[in-house]
Amino acid sequence: MLSEDLSTMSYQLELGLGLCICLIGVAQTCSEGWIKHGSACYHMTAEKESWFDAMNMCQIHGSVLAYILHQEEENFIIGLMNSKHFNVAWLGGSDWNLEGSFLWEPYGDKMNYTNFAPGEPNNHHHNEDCLLLDTNLHWSDRNCDDMHFYICKKMDDITGNLIG
């Protein structure tokens, strides 16, 4: 018996005595509303949320707020923002755990690439702990309760690894 599950592109050939030969392939496309870039899928929302609500919404959809690993990826995300005419969007970084030490949430991964604007992060009014990207190609810390558009990111690999 041959069965196919299109969501994971897995194929099973069941042989007698309960023996199963399973071949698993990696999906090469993203879900509707998501855009593929490299090994990840991105979704730019049309709703504004606080940083925490944005992270929660991404997690509901099996993703996280976008994290940026290098300049080329940042350029891609800026392009997404420009295509929607959005000037700013939440990213998945925060220093709410330790002021001045930004990490990629929700896993606490260290940032190996950053692009903060001059004078940022500055923790203005002592309540800016969440990472915002603007289309002027810079990052800044902002109040996590501010309402902004956001970008979700998920890997398209079958292992489910979110942070590379």
Residue pairs with C-beta under 8 A, 6 or more apart in sequence:
1 12
1 13
1 14
2 11
2 12
2 13
3 11
3 12
3 14
4 10
4 11
7 27
8 24
8 27
8 158
9 24
9 25
9 26
9 27
10 22
10 23
10 24
10 25
11 22
11 23
11 24
11 25
12 20
12 21
12 22
12 23
13 20
13 21
13 22
13 23
14 20
15 21
24 158
25 158
26 156
26 157
26 158
27 156
27 158
28 156
29 36
29 156
30 36
30 41
30 156
31 41
33 43
34 41
34 42
34 43
34 154
35 41
35 42
35 43
35 44
35 80
36 42
36 156
37 73
37 76
38 73
39 155
39 156
39 157
39 164
40 153
40 154
40 155
40 156
41 63
41 153
41 154
41 155
41 156
42 66
42 76
42 77
42 80
42 151
42 152
42 153
43 58
43 61
43 63
43 151
43 152
43 153
44 80
44 81
44 83
44 84
44 86
44 89
44 149
44 151
45 54
45 57
45 149
45 150
45 151
45 152
46 84
46 149
47 57
47 149
48 147
48 148
48 149
49 57
49 90
49 147
49 148
49 150
50 144
50 145
50 146
50 147
51 65
51 90
51 94
51 130
51 142
51 144
51 145
51 146
51 148
51 150
52 144
54 65
54 90
54 148
54 150
55 64
55 65
55 92
55 105
55 106
57 150
57 152
58 64
58 65
58 92
58 150
58 152
58 153
59 106
61 152
61 154
62 154
63 152
63 153
63 154
63 162
64 92
64 105
64 106
64 152
64 153
64 154
64 162
65 90
65 91
65 92
65 105
65 150
65 151
65 152
65 153
66 77
66 91
66 92
66 150
66 151
66 152
66 153
67 91
67 92
67 93
67 104
67 109
67 153
67 163
68 74
68 77
68 91
68 113
68 115
68 133
69 112
69 113
69 164
70 113
71 113
71 115
74 113
74 115
74 133
74 137
77 89
77 133
77 151
78 133
78 135
78 137
80 151
81 87
81 88
81 89
81 133
81 135
81 149
81 151
82 135
84 149
86 135
86 149
87 134
87 135
88 132
88 133
88 134
88 135
88 148
88 149
89 132
89 133
89 148
89 149
89 150
89 151
90 130
90 131
90 132
90 133
90 148
90 149
90 150
90 151
91 131
91 132
91 133
91 139
91 151
92 104
92 105
92 106
92 131
92 153
93 102
93 103
93 104
93 105
93 111
93 130
93 131
93 139
94 102
94 103
94 105
94 129
94 130
94 131
94 144
95 101
95 102
95 103
95 121
95 123
95 129
95 141
96 129
96 130
96 144
97 103
97 108
99 123
99 129
100 121
100 123
102 111
102 114
102 121
102 131
102 141
103 109
103 110
103 111
104 110
104 111
104 163
107 162
107 163
109 163
114 139
115 137
115 138
115 139
116 138
116 139
116 140
117 134
117 136
117 138
117 139
117 140
120 138
120 139
120 140
120 141
121 128
121 139
121 140
121 141
122 128
122 140
122 141
123 129
123 141
124 141
125 143
127 143
128 140
128 141
128 142
128 143
129 141
129 143
129 144
130 141
130 142
130 143
130 144
130 146
131 139
131 140
131 141
131 142
132 139
132 140
132 141
132 142
132 146
132 148
133 139
134 140
142 148
153 162
154 162
155 161
155 162
155 164
